[in-house]
């Protein structure tokens, strides 16, 4: 096949329809041409998805081979997961130009009209796609994808996803899903106390701040990762993040110094790492994962996954480093953040 012939191939667009973000990746001739993440308050219903879609780049509206994975079926605008899967699949079939297939994980690619019947395979199966892509490049590894809201820890054995659980409920039990992320999670979900100026203080059980504030103060939050409103609806300067954290320990901003608030943020960052460490240690103790199996890391919280690998004494391999041949000259960070959208597109293109 000549290069001229290959260039006429219909592009592939991978979609990850989440409850707070829509992510899309354009793949042409096996290469990632563009990646985008856009905020979407899906809990308000499908009109919110329409509004987000209308503001996405032109290429997202063009005819393509669309491959859709999702987690948005969890949002409370749907009666249950099966209803959510059916409605999101129906939306994709109606709104996306070209052909549409739904990623069903262990069930393969499914026609939109069959989505409800295979909802248990489709629901929140985006982790499976990322692990399947990683497995093409590493036969044995632990995928650690830390996003804005959740973290997926997926064993890869023999080049294939080898999770013990499949559904969210099962993976919560096995440690393969840890419900914490670097943007939307709340510090009070991680600990009920914190050190402040030599005293141990209980926390106010309020959602005064998010982990975006924490990682902004530690300097780790990637540029553009926080696309949601802050907890108090105000700005995202360092001072405003300090003010929100101060409220958790019953303080006003003026009662501490920048060093005090950075120390408080570091405590919450450590508290977030501990459950991830426990889950990873459990999974790495499996007898089918060799002692030198690396952590394949991605997501908006890749920095946290790399820190986890160092703590475990394991090498960290960025997912984007495994697919450099498919990456454009720039945009690797967004490809990491939007890993499942990238994964379904590359898997389908191959």
ZINORNOR-V428656 format. One line per field, one symbol per residue. psi: psi as a letter, one per 40 degrees, with the letter a starting at -180 (. if undefined). burial: + if it has 9 or more other C-alpha atoms within 8 Angstrom, else -. Layout:
psi->???
burial->???
This chain:
psi->hiddddeeihihhhihhieeihiihhhhfeihdiiihhihgdeeidddddddddeiiddeeihihhhhiieeeeieeidadddddddddddddddhhaihihhebeeahiideedddfddddhfedddddddddeedhdhihhhhhaddihhhhhhhfeihfidididdddddeeehhgiiedeihdeedieiihhfeihiiihgifdiiedddeddeeehihedgeiiideeaafidddddddddddffiideeiiddddddddddddddddddddddddddeeieehidehihhiiidfddddddddddefiihhhddddfddeiidieddddddfddddddddddd.
burial->-----+----++++++++++++++++++++++++++++++++--+--++--+---+---++++++++++++++++--+-+++++++-++++++--+-++++++++-+-++++--++-++-++++++++++++++++-++++++++++++++++++++-+++-+-+-++-+++-+++++-+++++++++-+++-+++----+-++---+++++++++++--+---+----++--------++++++++++--+---+---+++-++++++-+++-+++-++++++----+---++++++++++-+++-+++---+++++++-+----++--++-++++++++++++++-+-
